Amino acid sequence: MKNWLKLTVASAAILAVSTTAFAAENHGGSIIVTYKDDVSTLDPAIGYDWQNWSMIKSLFSSLLDYEPGTTNLVNDLAESYEISPDGLVYTFKIMKGVKFHNGREMVASDIKYSLDRVSNPKTLSPGAGFFASIKGFDEVSGGTAENLSGVEVVDDYTVKITLARPDATFLHVMALNFASIVPKEAVEEFGEDFGTHPVGTGAYKMTEWTRGQHLTFEANKDYYDSNLPYLDKITFEVGQEPIVALLRLERGEVDIAGDGIPPAKFLSIKNDPDYADQIVEGDQLHTGYITLNVKMKPFDNILVRKAVAMAVNKDRIIRMINGRAVAANQPLPPLMPGWDENYQGQDFDVDAAKKLMAEAGMADGFTTELYVANTDPQPRIAQAIQQDLSAIGITVEIRSLAQANVIAAGGEIDQAPMVWSGGMAWIADFPDPSNFYGPILGCSGAVKGGWNWSWYCNEDLDKRAILADAMASPEQAEARIAEWKAIFTEIQDDVPWVPVFNERRFTIRSSRLEGPAGIFVDPVHIPVHYDYVRIKDGQ
């Protein structure tokens, strides 16, 4: 990561690099983006779904962000920052002259207010826990304080943040939507309706929102980067079925089909040479997996777990979803720091799986249950898994339920022997391996109602994970990632999961749009980095 390489980084230099890479003579124009569902909220402290994530990114700014189309941290509102030798104090110098959409200049006190607000339980932010390492968070979270004692306004353009413990993920947290800077007066004016009257410092500002119909974003003429955005206006039309949106895109009425290519049309569109330059694909910080409940027999036996992992034909499952993924052999996706390109994992080998079953005393097989969300293609994938496991004597009864019920079953220690995570699979909040550990593979997630549905808890690895995240100095960055790599491969050696695939995202744009492919399938600004979308000359 760029900002791990030195303690102080000037944003001007970074901006020069990022904007030069995407420079274009053509500015202006408007586009239409479609979505099936309406937007829930545009309050950055509350919004937490893939649809509103990139919209919020374009309306608000944070101290840090990511280089377009990459997972590389760069400065945003921060002009520079320094980290104390003990990794506990972060001092940010912020840019002067940055204005909110209401015309007021943003200053350091707005940063403190925003961090206090997102941490306060009264805000009901699903991202509050990300800020737990800031000194004073426990008091704010517990209701005994209103403000984070660790966030100090030094002057109008300097804010100092003191942590209670070293946290190597902290800079990534400062790039999350939840860390977006908001003006106190606008939040107090609109109250709970701030999410429908968003006021930020982003490249776009919202000028209209008609529920169930459309939202309109217009270019922020006061945006601190005069090169951005490229467009004058974006209209987000909601309530549009994906198949209808695709037809409209074919007729030139729509520029981006926000929900992607409908499964029923995927192969015909992908194989049509007329669309070769319009389909965009890219990696995601995603892994789809089968959990094996290590607290339930016979999955408490590692030989059985290995046999199951070796019996699943991942390539066949990927063909079922029209090749929109790559096979996975470890929890981390390839895009994530710490992914081990040399790790072998458990190869597909039915004969070897049968031998392991016999060695485990299960030569005659057994009957178990596989929980799966009841929306296509998840039940079909479950049937493929069922068929694969029958080849080694395992009879799988499929429990196809509403997603909420599958999640609830996984959160009970003795209810779901196996869960196919499809539709619920983990997509990282930020590109750091620790985000793939605690909630879904660490001991803290192996609790009633938790997301660690394998109920795997390795206390030694938990201790190592804590120490890894305490390696916060830039000099420790390489060693830290190496330790996370070792932690995840050791986890997979215990086989609490069968990693099946890392899904790739496909989207389709109109022929009049251009720009690097990465901004249309951005791994962090999911799904599109709208600030850099532009129209071709003469279109």
Summary of the structure (lengths in Angstrom):
residues: 539
radius of gyration: 23.9
end to end distance: 36.9
largest distance: 72.7
contacts: 1863
relative contact order: 0.16
helix: 35%
strand: 21%
